[in-house]
Amino acid sequence: MPRVKYRDADVSLMARMMRAEAVGEGNQGMLYVGNVIVNRAVANCLDFQDVRTIEDVIYQVQGGNFSFEAVQKGNLFYQRARSSEKRLAKQNLEYWRQHPAKYALWYFNPYAPCPPTWYGQPFTGQFKNHCFYEPAPDTCGSVYNG
């Protein structure tokens, strides 16, 4: 059973976002970004109470901006998904989760050392240029499901 319901269009959309956000970090980096995308669809808490689908997650607007910068600024996001990236997206949708993004709901590239918290959420680890953060204890139990 997949971690979240999805259609073929969701696989392509997610693959495009994974590439746009982390192509420079290789397959592993793209899988970590995919973890965050699926985790946001699974989580029913904090900023993610009204996002249940991959499309909801990718196009979510917070504070007047898209949650993922690539939607606004990314040329890579608007290119067709490649089969290798679709395969990675499908892995995330079906089963793949791994530290430091296993339960992460946020990541960013600080262009400096990763801070110990980000908007009050604890640091879980770093992969190449991205720092990953999961919810503070007792704030989002649903992210640990599925």
N, C-alpha and C positions, 0 to 999 in steps of 0.2 A: 504494500500500500504506500503510495507516495506521501511525502511529508505535507504537501499541499496539493489541492486539485489544480490541474493545469491542462491547457490545450496546446496544440502544435504552435499556435501563434505566441503563446507565453514562452515556450522554449526559445523561439527566435528572439523575442524581445529581451528576455533575460540574457541570452548569449551576447547580444549587442551591447547591453549595459556592462556585462562582465569584461568584455574586450575594451570598451571605452574607458572604464575605470582602472583596469589593471593589466593591459596587454604587456606593458614593460616589466611586469613581475612574473611573467610566464604562466603556465597552466595552474600552478599552485596558488599564485596570487589571484588569478581569476576565480578559482574555486572558493577562496576565502570571501571574495566579494559576493559570490553566489550564496554562500552561507548567510551573510547578512540579509540579502534580499529575501530568502526563504524564511529566515527567522522573523523578519518584520511581518510577513504574511501570516505566520503562525501566532505571533504575540498578540495578545488582546489587552494591551496596557499602554500606559504612558502616551507617547505620540502616535501609537500604532493601533488605536482602538477601532478605527474605521477603515482599516486596510486589510482586506481578506484575500485579494487576488494578486497575482504578479503584476498585472497592469496597474492596480491600485498603488502598489508599492513603488513602481518605477515612476509613475506620474504624480505621486503625492506632492502637494505644495505645503510648505511650512514657512511661516513668517514671510509670505509673499514670494518665495522662491521655490523652485523644485528641490526636493531633497537630494537628488543626484545632480550634480553640476553638469554632467555630460548631456542631460536632456536639453539644457539651454545652450551650452557652449561646445558640445562635442561633435566634431565631424565624424569621428569613428562610430558614434552611436547611431548615426543615420545611414550607415553603410549596411549592406546585407550581411546577415550572420553567416559565418562559415561553418561547415559541418563539424570541424574539430571543436569549435566553441559551443555548438548545439549539444554535442556529446557531453561536454563539461556541465552545461546548464542542466541537462537531464539527470546527470549524476547527483547534483545538488537537490533537484526536485524530488528524486526518488529516495535517496538515503545518505548522501555524503555530508558529514559534518566533522570538523576537526579543529583542535586548538590551534591558534588563539581565537578563531572566529566561531567556534562551536556554538556558543550561545550569544555571540555579539549582535548588538542591534545598531552599532555605529562604528565607523572607521573614518580616518582622515589621514592626510599626509601633512604633518606639521612643518616639514622642511627644517626640522630641528629634532632634538631628542623627544621621545613621547612623554607627555605629561602624565603623572600618576592618576589623574582623573580628567574627565572631559565633561563639562556641564554636570558635574557631580557624580558621574558614572565611573566605576573602577576600570583601570587599564588591565587587559587580560594578556596582552602580548603584541609583538610586532613581527611583521613579515616584510622584509625589504623596506619600502618607504611608508607602508601603511601601519598605523597604530589602531588596535581594536579594543572596543569597550563593550562590556555587557552590563545589564541593569544592576543597580545596587541591590543588595540582599533584601528580600521581602517586598520588592516593588513590581515584579513581573514574572510570576511563577509560570505563566503560560509559555514563555520562550523555551522552557525546558521540556515541553511536551513534543511528541512527534518526532 
